[in-house]
């Protein structure tokens, strides 16, 4: 199957971190990094100086262990701190091909499947403006120019689908694709039909794989498959496919809970639960009509520290 990216295997992680492109200056931190002091990268007028110390997990409090200083034309404009557990990447990438690179910072917070934190610093209006992503599971994502127009896309997954109708390993979330331009990320997912179709074909192959069927996670893949096809404008056919293939014995996701952990809704079956779930997320409107242009961007106003 031809795909822009390698087919995402169910339960596998997207590549952790940005592609290590030779033309992009980058500072890499991993579990073997002892410490960094004033490590610098620069491109054009932008320079980043980073210092790092490994987390002391025996300490009473775990604070920020990564310090960044951002310079424009050799003048310090912003100092920022972050927390990096075992992994961090600081890279200069010209995301919108305007001649001035953005500062892209990725930090791993720790945990079996979670989480990757991403911040983009853009030089705009005589200052560095940060854009924060909410914590991303599934390995985060990667930056690529899918259509070769000079604007970078951030390719990720809709994290709401992890654990909703199956285990993490059995989840196959739909795609979310953001295009960066002029300091902003826009959800442009429906524009990339070929990519979405390749991913949907991978989902369908997984659903029909006899070995996977024995695991009992089929509904977790079908949920992503229906949402992926909403993006493609093929909701009706995907829904009929789901009805023909879902596991009627699986009760994962048939209850919804409030913030206190109390059951607030009990659904009769998977299709009913999935329909409500897609409406809650906005893939379907209040009347059940599909919304291919839904904005599922992980951009948040600010990021709370764990």
KESE-717809 format. One line per 5 residues: number of its first residue (from 1); their letters; for each residue x, y, z of C-alpha. Coordinates in pm, 1 decimal. Example, Ala and Ser with C-alpha at 12.3 -4.5 7.8 and 13.67 -1.06 7.14 Angstrom:
BEGIN
1> as> 1230.0/-450.0/780.0 | 1367.0/-106.0/714.0
//
This chain:
BEGIN
1> xxxxx> 0.0/0.0/0.0 | 146.9/330.5/-107.3 | 149.0/588.1/172.9 | 303.5/925.7/240.2 | 413.7/796.8/578.0
6> xxxxx> 466.6/438.8/681.7 | 137.5/277.1/773.7 | 68.7/321.5/1142.5 | 48.4/-22.3/1300.6 | -215.0/-55.2/1568.3
11> xxxxx> -62.4/9.4/1907.8 | 265.8/140.0/1767.4 | 396.8/490.0/1826.5 | 455.7/752.7/1566.1 | 822.0/842.7/1547.6
16> xxxxx> 910.3/1014.8/1873.5 | 1049.2/1355.7/1787.8 | 1106.9/1547.7/1470.7 | 1285.8/1402.0/1170.8 | 1659.0/1464.2/1214.5
21> xxxxx> 1711.3/1662.2/895.6 | 2068.5/1768.6/832.2 | 1972.8/2121.8/727.7 | 1787.8/2188.9/1053.4 | 2009.4/2281.7/1348.8
26> xxxxx> 1901.5/2065.8/1642.1 | 1984.2/1987.9/2002.4 | 1899.8/1630.6/2098.2 | 1860.1/1510.5/2456.5 | 1800.0/1148.5/2549.7
31> xxxxx> 1823.3/920.2/2853.7 | 2201.3/900.9/2817.8 | 2251.1/1279.5/2824.7 | 2419.3/1369.8/3153.6 | 2389.2/1747.4/3132.5
36> xxxxx> 2411.9/2035.0/2889.2 | 2533.2/2384.0/2962.9 | 2475.8/2668.2/2718.1 | 2449.7/2444.7/2411.1 | 2367.7/2672.3/2116.5
41> xxxxx> 2214.8/2635.6/1771.0 | 2147.5/2915.1/1524.9 | 2012.4/2985.0/1181.3 | 1980.2/3329.5/1026.8 | 1892.3/3581.7/1299.2
46> xxxxx> 1764.8/3316.6/1543.5 | 1983.3/3159.0/1810.3 | 1878.8/2924.3/2089.8 | 2090.9/2845.0/2394.5 | 1985.0/2542.8/2600.8
51> xxxxx> 2088.5/2407.1/2939.6 | 1968.4/2078.1/3083.0 | 2010.8/1859.1/3389.7 | 1858.8/1510.2/3426.2 | 1559.2/1483.9/3658.0
56> xxxxx> 1634.5/1371.7/4010.9 | 1341.9/1137.7/4076.8 | 1445.7/1099.1/4440.8 | 1391.6/1468.1/4508.1 | 1085.8/1579.1/4701.9
61> xxxxx> 978.3/1803.0/4415.5 | 1048.2/1769.6/4044.6 | 1083.7/2106.8/3877.9 | 1180.3/2235.3/3536.4 | 1512.3/2096.6/3421.0
66> xxxxx> 1539.3/2252.2/3073.5 | 1620.8/2620.0/3024.0 | 1601.8/2797.8/2689.8 | 1727.0/3141.1/2590.9 | 1599.2/3274.1/2258.6
71> xxxxx> 1798.1/3541.6/2076.7 | 1718.3/3755.6/1776.8 | 2017.0/3925.4/1611.7 | 2228.1/3835.6/1918.5 | 1987.2/4008.9/2156.9
76> xxxxx> 1819.0/3799.7/2425.9 | 1443.5/3826.5/2374.6 | 1295.5/3541.8/2579.1 | 1394.2/3295.5/2850.7 | 1175.7/2988.9/2905.3
81> xxxxx> 1183.2/2673.1/3115.3 | 1037.4/2328.0/3059.8 | 1042.5/1977.2/3204.3 | 1203.6/1697.9/3003.6 | 1196.3/1335.8/3115.6
86> xxxxx> 1450.1/1130.3/2918.3 | 1387.2/1306.7/2589.5 | 1386.4/1656.4/2443.3 | 1446.6/1804.6/2103.3 | 1508.8/2170.4/2021.3
91> xxxxx> 1511.9/2242.3/1649.9 | 1518.1/2541.1/1418.2 | 1276.4/2484.6/1130.2 | 1137.6/2731.8/879.6 | 781.1/2603.9/898.3
96> xxxxx> 626.6/2856.0/661.2 | 918.5/2915.6/422.2 | 945.7/3287.9/501.3 | 1321.7/3284.9/557.9 | 1306.8/3302.9/939.2
101> xxxxx> 1308.6/2972.2/1127.1 | 1071.7/2884.3/1407.2 | 1197.9/2732.7/1732.2 | 1029.2/2393.8/1780.2 | 1067.4/2238.5/2125.7
106> xxxxx> 954.5/1885.1/2206.4 | 977.2/1735.0/2552.8 | 874.0/1393.9/2676.7 | 692.3/1395.6/3010.0 | 737.9/1026.1/3088.9
111> xxxxx> 490.2/740.1/3109.8 | 415.1/422.1/2921.1 | 235.0/592.7/2631.7 | 227.1/957.8/2725.1 | 312.2/1230.3/2663.8
116> xxxxx> 487.9/1455.2/2416.9 | 471.3/1829.0/2474.0 | 535.4/2058.7/2175.6 | 588.3/2433.1/2175.9 | 658.8/2649.9/1872.0
121> xxxxx> 821.7/2990.5/1918.3 | 762.9/3229.0/1627.9 | 947.1/3558.3/1578.7 | 660.5/3796.8/1510.6 | 583.9/4156.5/1603.4
126> xxxxx> 935.5/4199.4/1745.9 | 897.2/3914.2/1994.2 | 893.2/3535.6/2025.8 | 531.9/3420.1/2043.8 | 474.9/3068.1/2180.5
131> xxxxx> 215.3/2824.4/2048.9 | 143.4/2528.7/2276.6 | 5.7/2189.3/2188.3 | -186.2/1992.0/2444.5 | -2.5/1681.6/2560.2
136> xxxxx> 3.2/1430.2/2277.5 | -7.4/1055.2/2310.2 | 70.4/810.4/2031.5 | 427.2/935.3/1987.8 | 319.8/1291.1/1915.5
141> xxxxx> 354.1/1330.6/1540.3 | 592.4/1476.7/1285.6 | 644.4/1777.1/1063.0 | 644.3/1717.3/688.1 | 546.3/1919.1/381.6
146> xxxxx> 288.3/1677.9/244.3 | 200.0/1867.2/-73.5 | 538.0/2035.6/-137.7 | 396.6/2388.4/-121.1 | 661.3/2517.6/121.1
151> xxxxx> 429.0/2513.4/423.0 | 494.2/2243.4/680.6 | 218.6/2017.8/807.7 | 213.0/1865.0/1154.1 | 72.9/1515.7/1114.8
156> xxxxx> -72.5/1363.2/1429.3 | -369.9/1162.8/1561.2 | -689.8/1256.7/1740.7 | -591.9/1158.7/2094.7 | -956.0/1144.8/2210.0
161> xxxxx> -984.3/801.3/2047.4 | -718.0/635.6/2262.4 | -882.4/406.9/2520.0 | -1233.8/518.5/2425.4 | -1347.8/187.8/2273.9
166> xxxxx> -1050.0/-40.0/2326.9 | -710.1/-68.9/2489.2 | -432.8/166.4/2385.4 | -282.5/-104.0/2163.9 | -619.8/-167.2/2003.7
171> xxxxx> -695.2/197.5/1930.1 | -648.7/337.0/1579.2 | -730.9/710.3/1601.3 | -817.4/918.7/1295.6 | -567.5/1157.3/1144.4
176> xxxxx> -529.3/1522.9/1233.9 | -321.1/1737.3/999.4 | -229.4/2097.1/1079.2 | -75.1/2342.9/834.7 | 150.4/2614.7/975.3
181> xxxxx> 144.2/2963.3/822.2 | 219.9/3309.8/956.4 | 248.4/3199.6/1317.6 | -66.7/2987.0/1323.7 | -166.0/2623.9/1287.1
186> xxxxx> -488.3/2545.7/1099.6 | -664.3/2210.8/1086.6 | -645.5/2131.4/715.1 | -704.7/1756.8/745.1 | -971.7/1719.3/470.1
191> xxxxx> -734.9/1871.1/211.7 | -503.8/1568.5/215.3 | -728.3/1308.8/59.2 | -457.3/1067.5/-53.4 | -302.1/1052.2/292.5
196> xxxxx> -639.5/1002.6/461.3 | -736.2/729.4/217.1 | -409.9/543.0/278.4 | -465.7/554.2/653.4 | -829.1/443.4/613.7
201> xxxxx> -713.0/150.5/401.4 | -472.6/54.0/680.1 | -757.9/62.9/929.3 | -973.5/-155.6/707.1 | -689.7/-403.7/655.7
206> xxxxx> -652.0/-426.2/1033.6 | -1024.6/-478.0/1090.7 | -1032.2/-764.7/841.8 | -709.4/-927.4/965.2 | -812.0/-1259.2/1130.7
211> xxxxx> -523.6/-1242.1/1378.6 | -630.6/-898.4/1496.8 | -992.8/-1007.5/1528.6 | -890.5/-1257.3/1794.3 | -764.3/-974.0/2017.4
216> xxxxx> -1110.6/-830.0/2069.0 | -1015.3/-468.6/1989.0 | -1203.9/-433.5/1662.0 | -1436.2/-158.1/1785.5 | -1144.1/67.9/1871.8
221> xxxxx> -1032.0/56.4/1509.6 | -1383.7/95.4/1371.1 | -1432.7/415.1/1572.5 | -1128.7/569.6/1407.7 | -1232.3/434.6/1068.2
226> xxxxx> -1572.2/605.8/1079.5 | -1416.4/937.7/1189.8 | -1147.6/912.6/920.7 | -1416.3/865.4/659.5 | -1611.1/1163.6/787.4
231> xxxxx> -1303.6/1368.2/695.1 | -1316.8/1205.1/349.5 | -1687.1/1277.3/299.4 | -1767.7/907.0/309.1 | -1954.6/881.9/638.0
236> xxxxx> -2257.3/682.7/519.9 | -2054.3/398.7/365.5 | -1819.7/384.3/663.1 | -2111.2/366.0/905.6 | -2261.5/75.3/713.5
241> xxxxx> -1923.3/-97.8/713.9 | -1899.9/-48.4/1090.6 | -2248.2/-199.7/1141.3 | -2143.3/-507.1/945.9 | -1813.8/-561.1/1130.9
246> xxxxx> -1839.7/-443.5/1492.1 | -1794.1/-677.9/1786.4 | -2132.2/-716.2/1952.8 | -1980.3/-887.6/2256.8 | -1746.3/-601.0/2347.2
251> xxxxx> -1880.7/-361.1/2613.5 | -1577.3/-127.6/2622.8 | -1697.0/234.1/2593.8 | -2064.4/165.8/2654.8 | -2062.3/390.2/2961.0
256> xxxxx> -1974.5/758.0/2991.0 | -1854.0/918.7/3312.6 | -1841.7/1260.7/3474.9 | -1531.8/1415.9/3630.7 | -1602.8/1233.3/3957.8
261> xxxxx> -1598.7/895.4/3787.5 | -1973.6/843.9/3815.9 | -2158.9/676.4/3529.7 | -2382.7/934.6/3363.5 | -2483.5/743.3/3051.2
266> xxxxx> -2523.5/377.4/2963.9 | -2540.4/288.1/2594.9 | -2714.6/-17.7/2458.6 | -2445.4/-105.6/2206.0 | -2131.4/15.7/2030.6
271> xxxxx> -2302.8/198.4/1740.4 | -2512.7/400.8/1985.7 | -2207.6/484.7/2196.4 | -1999.9/574.2/1889.8 | -2273.7/801.0/1753.6
276> xxxxx> -2284.7/993.4/2083.3 | -1904.2/1006.6/2098.0 | -1874.7/1150.9/1746.9 | -2136.6/1413.6/1830.0 | -1955.7/1508.2/2151.7
281> xxxxx> -1631.5/1561.6/1958.6 | -1801.7/1748.5/1674.3 | -1745.9/1498.1/1394.3 | -2125.2/1493.6/1379.8 | -2333.4/1802.3/1449.5
286> xxxxx> -2622.6/1809.6/1694.8 | -2850.4/1666.6/1425.8 | -2611.0/1387.2/1337.8 | -2481.7/1539.2/1013.7 | -2112.4/1473.7/934.0
291> xxxxx> -1870.4/1765.8/971.0 | -1556.4/1703.2/759.5 | -1419.9/2050.5/839.0 | -1419.9/1999.3/1216.3 | -1125.1/2161.7/1395.4
296> xxxxx> -945.3/1897.4/1605.1 | -625.9/2098.2/1648.7 | -432.3/2018.6/1969.2 | -329.8/2385.2/2006.5 | -416.2/2518.6/2354.8
301> xxxxx> -397.8/2870.8/2504.1 | -136.7/2758.8/2758.2 | 2.1/2443.0/2902.5 | -35.5/2348.1/3265.6 | 270.5/2193.9/3425.6
306> x> 228.3/1843.9/3570.6
//
